[in-house]
Amino acid sequence: MEYKDYYKILGVGRKADEEEIKRAYRKLALKLHPDRNPGNKQAEERFKGINEAYDVLGDPAKRAKYDQLGSSYQAWQRRGGRPSGFDWSQWTTGTPGGVRVEVGDIGDLFGNFSDFFNTIFGGMAGQGQYFSSRPRGRPRDTEQPVNISLNEAYTGTTRIIRYNERRIKVKIPPGAKTGTKVRYSLTAKPGRRNAGNLYLLVNVTPNPFFERKAADLYINVDVDLYSAVLGSEIHVRTLAGDVMLNIPPGSQPGQTFRLRGRGMPKLRNPTQHGDLYARLHVNLPQQLNDRERDLFQQLTKLRD
C-alpha cells in the first residue's frame, strides 16, 4: 500500500493551522474543479486527491492519527525500511465487511478515496466508507457517515448500500446538511425479528465557490473597476445555473447583493429556498500604459 503525503498534496507545512489548510484547499479546489476542467482526467484525479487530503487534515481526530502514522513511517524510512515492509496493521481501522457504501448513479467525485484512506480512516467519522453489519441476535441501529457534494445536497441524491446479500437504495433529500440523519428501516426476512434501522449521517463536503450558512449561500463575484464605477450587468453562478445581476454605478468592494430564493432548499420544505448573497470583489487594473495613466491622472485632478 502506498503512503499518502496529504500535506504535500495540499502544499502546506506540517505545522499549518486550520485556516491555512482551509485556504490551501479552497485555492486548489477552485483551480481543479471539474466545472473549470471539463474532460480533464488529470485535474479530476488531483481534485479527488485534495478532497481526500482535506478530509483528513481538516478533521482534528484524523489529523492527529495521520501525524502519528507519519512520524512512525518516516522513522521506518530513516532506518532503511522499505515501504512494502512497513507494518500497517497497527494503524488500520479494521477489515471492511458486512455493509459498504458505494457511489450511486450521480457520480460523486468526493466518495472514491484511495486504498490508503479506506484502510487507515475507513471506520472513522467523516468519510467512513465501510461499516459492519449488526451482530446476531437482537436488532441494533447502525450509523454510517457518508459524504455528498453541495450540488447533491441542493438537488437530493441517492446512495446504494450493500447490506449482506441485499442492495438498498437510500434517498438523501434536498436541503440535507452536515449532521443530517437519513433513516432506512432494515426489514428482516420473514419469520425473523426486526433488523433495526440504518442511519446515514450526512457530511456535505466544502464547495470551492459557495459558503453555506443554514439555507443561505454566499459567493464572491469578481468585477473590474469600470463595471463597479459605471455599473454593469454580470453573470452570477448559482447551484441552479447562472443568473444576471445588475451592478449599480458606484458599487463598492465587499458590497453584498441579495438574490432571493437562490440559496439551498429547506430540508423540511424543499419548495422553499434560502437566499444567495453575492459579494463584490473589485479587480484593480495593473501595468497601466502611458495613455491609461494619463487618463487616471486627469480623473484625479477632476476629483480634487
C-alpha positions in Angstrom: 0.0 0.0 0.0 1.3 3.5 -0.9 1.7 6.1 1.8 -0.1 9.4 1.0 1.6 12.7 1.9 -1.5 14.8 2.4 0.5 17.9 3.4 2.4 17.7 0.1 -0.9 17.2 -1.8 -2.3 20.5 -0.3 1.0 22.3 -0.5 1.1 23.2 3.2 3.6 22.6 6.1 3.1 20.1 8.8 2.6 22.9 11.3 -0.1 24.6 9.3 -3.1 25.7 11.2 -6.8 25.0 10.4 -7.2 28.3 8.5 -4.1 27.8 6.4 -5.2 24.3 5.4 -8.7 25.6 4.5 -7.3 28.4 2.4 -4.9 26.0 0.5 -7.8 23.6 -0.1 -10.1 26.2 -1.5 -7.4 27.7 -3.7 -6.7 24.3 -5.3 -10.4 23.3 -5.4 -11.1 26.5 -7.4 -8.3 25.7 -9.8 -9.1 22.0 -10.3 -12.9 21.9 -10.0 -14.4 19.8 -12.8 -16.6 22.8 -13.9 -13.4 24.6 -14.8 -11.7 21.5 -16.3 -14.3 19.6 -18.3 -12.9 16.3 -19.6 -9.5 16.8 -17.9 -8.9 13.4 -16.2 -5.7 14.6 -14.6 -7.4 17.6 -13.0 -10.2 15.2 -11.9 -7.7 12.9 -10.2 -6.0 15.8 -8.5 -9.4 17.1 -7.4 -10.2 13.8 -5.7 -6.7 13.9 -4.1 -7.1 17.3 -2.5 -10.6 16.4 -1.2 -9.1 13.2 0.4 -6.3 15.3 1.9 -8.7 17.9 3.3 -11.0 15.2 4.7 -8.1 14.1 6.8 -6.2 17.3 7.6 -9.4 19.2 8.2 -10.6 16.7 10.9 -8.6 17.1 14.2 -9.1 13.4 15.1 -8.0 12.1 11.7 -5.1 14.6 11.5 -3.8 13.5 14.9 -3.8 9.9 13.9 -2.3 10.7 10.5 0.5 12.7 12.1 1.3 9.8 14.4 1.3 7.4 11.5 3.6 9.8 9.5 6.1 10.0 12.3 6.3 6.2 12.5 6.5 5.8 8.8 9.3 8.4 8.4 11.2 6.8 11.3 10.9 3.4 9.4 12.3 5.0 6.3 15.2 6.6 8.1 16.1 3.1 9.4 16.3 1.9 5.8 13.0 0.1 5.8 11.2 -0.4 2.6 7.6 0.7 2.1 6.5 -2.8 1.4 7.8 -4.0 4.8 6.0 -1.4 6.9 3.6 -2.8 9.5 0.3 -1.1 8.6 -1.8 -3.4 10.8 -1.4 -1.2 14.0 -2.9 1.8 12.1 -5.8 0.2 10.4 -9.4 0.6 11.4 -10.3 -3.0 10.9 -11.2 -5.1 7.9 -14.1 -3.8 6.0 -17.1 -6.1 5.9 -20.9 -6.5 6.1 -22.2 -3.3 4.7 -20.5 -1.0 2.2 -21.4 2.5 0.9 -21.0 2.7 -2.9 -21.2 5.6 -5.3 -24.7 6.0 -6.7 -25.8 7.0 -10.2 -24.8 10.7 -9.9 -21.1 10.0 -9.8 -19.9 11.6 -6.6 -16.3 12.8 -7.1 -15.8 13.1 -3.4 -16.5 9.5 -2.5 -13.8 7.5 -4.4 -11.0 7.7 -1.9 -7.7 5.7 -2.1 -7.0 2.3 -0.5 -4.7 4.1 1.9 -7.6 6.3 3.2 -10.1 3.4 3.4 -7.6 1.2 5.3 -6.4 3.9 7.8 -9.5 6.0 8.2 -12.4 3.9 6.8 -14.0 3.4 10.2 -13.7 7.0 11.4 -16.4 9.6 11.2 -16.4 11.8 8.1 -15.8 9.6 5.1 -16.4 6.3 6.9 -16.8 4.3 3.7 -17.4 1.0 5.5 -19.4 -0.2 8.5 -20.1 -3.6 9.9 -23.5 -5.4 9.8 -25.4 -5.9 13.0 -24.4 -8.8 15.3 -26.5 -11.9 15.5 -29.4 -11.8 18.0 -31.0 -8.5 19.0 -31.6 -5.8 16.4 -29.3 -2.7 16.5 -29.4 0.6 14.8 -26.4 1.3 12.6 -25.0 4.7 11.8 -23.0 5.3 8.7 -21.2 8.5 7.7 -21.4 9.4 4.0 -20.1 12.3 2.0 -22.2 14.2 -0.5 -21.3 17.3 -2.5 -23.1 20.6 -2.1 -24.7 20.2 -5.6 -26.1 16.8 -4.4 -27.4 18.5 -1.2 -29.2 21.0 -3.4 -30.9 18.5 -5.7 -31.1 15.5 -3.4 -29.3 12.3 -4.2 -29.1 8.5 -3.6 -26.6 6.1 -2.2 -26.6 2.4 -2.9 -25.9 0.2 0.2 -24.8 -3.4 0.1 -26.2 -5.0 3.3 -25.1 -8.6 3.5 -26.7 -10.0 0.3 -29.0 -7.1 -0.3 -28.6 -3.9 -2.3 -30.5 -1.0 -0.8 -31.1 2.4 -2.5 -31.3 5.2 0.2 -32.6 8.6 -0.9 -31.0 11.7 0.7 -33.5 14.6 0.5 -32.8 18.1 -0.9 -31.6 20.5 1.7 -29.5 17.9 3.7 -26.7 19.4 5.6 -23.7 18.2 7.6 -25.3 16.3 10.6 -28.5 15.4 8.8 -29.5 11.8 9.6 -31.4 9.8 7.0 -33.2 6.7 8.4 -33.8 3.4 6.5 -35.6 0.6 8.2 -33.8 -2.7 7.7 -36.7 -5.1 7.4 -35.8 -8.6 8.5 -36.6 -11.8 6.5 -40.0 -13.4 7.1 -40.1 -15.2 10.5 -37.2 -13.2 11.9 -37.2 -10.3 14.3 -36.8 -6.7 13.1 -33.3 -6.0 11.8 -33.1 -2.4 13.2 -32.5 0.8 11.3 -29.7 2.2 9.2 -28.9 5.9 9.7 -26.9 7.7 7.0 -25.0 10.5 8.8 -24.6 13.2 6.1 -21.4 15.2 5.7 -21.5 17.9 3.0 -18.1 18.4 1.6 -16.8 22.0 1.1 -17.6 23.7 -2.2 -14.9 25.9 -3.8 -17.4 28.5 -4.9 -20.1 28.7 -2.2 -20.1 29.2 1.5 -23.2 27.8 3.2 -24.9 29.2 6.3 -28.1 27.3 7.1 -30.2 27.6 3.9 -28.3 30.7 2.7 -25.3 30.7 0.3 -22.5 33.2 -0.1 -20.3 33.6 -3.2 -17.6 36.1 -4.2 -18.1 37.7 -7.6 -15.2 39.3 -9.5 -15.9 42.6 -11.3 -13.5 45.1 -12.9 -13.1 48.6 -11.7 -15.0 50.1 -14.6 -18.1 47.9 -14.1 -18.1 48.8 -10.4 -17.7 52.6 -11.1 -20.1 52.8 -14.1 -22.5 50.0 -13.3 -22.9 46.8 -15.3 -24.8 43.6 -15.7 -22.8 40.5 -14.7 -23.2 36.7 -14.5 -23.5 35.2 -11.1 -23.1 31.4 -10.5 -25.9 29.6 -8.6 -26.5 25.9 -8.0 -29.4 26.0 -10.5 -27.4 27.8 -13.2 -26.1 31.3 -13.9 -28.3 34.4 -13.4 -27.8 38.0 -14.3 -27.2 40.6 -11.7 -27.4 44.4 -12.2 -24.5 46.2 -10.5 -25.4 49.9 -9.9 -22.9 52.7 -10.5 -20.6 53.4 -7.6 -20.7 49.8 -6.2 -18.0 49.3 -3.5 -15.6 46.4 -2.9 -17.2 43.9 -0.5 -20.7 45.2 -1.2 -23.2 42.4 -1.0 -26.3 41.8 -3.1 -29.1 39.5 -2.1 -30.7 37.2 -4.6 -33.9 35.9 -3.1 -34.7 32.2 -3.3 -31.4 31.3 -4.9 -30.0 29.5 -1.8 -30.4 26.0 -0.6 -33.8 24.2 -0.3 -35.1 23.9 3.2 -35.0 20.4 4.5 -38.5 20.3 5.9 -40.0 22.1 3.0 -37.8 21.7 -0.2 -40.1 24.0 -2.2 -38.8 26.9 -0.1 -35.2 28.2 -0.6 -32.8 30.4 1.3 -31.1 33.3 -0.4 -27.8 33.7 -2.2 -25.6 36.6 -1.2 -23.1 37.8 -3.9 -20.1 39.8 -2.5 -18.3 42.0 -4.9 -14.5 41.6 -5.4 -13.3 44.5 -7.5 -10.2 43.8 -9.6 -8.0 46.9 -9.9 -6.1 47.4 -13.2 -2.4 46.7 -13.2 0.5 47.6 -15.6 -1.1 50.8 -17.0 0.1 52.1 -20.3 1.0 55.8 -20.7 -2.4 56.7 -22.0 -4.3 55.0 -19.2 -2.0 56.5 -16.6 -2.6 60.0 -18.1 -6.4 59.5 -18.0 -6.3 58.4 -14.4 -4.2 61.5 -13.5 -6.8 63.7 -15.3 -9.5 61.9 -13.3 -7.6 62.6 -10.1 -7.5 66.3 -10.9 -11.2 66.4 -11.7 -12.0 64.7 -8.4 -9.8 67.1 -6.5 
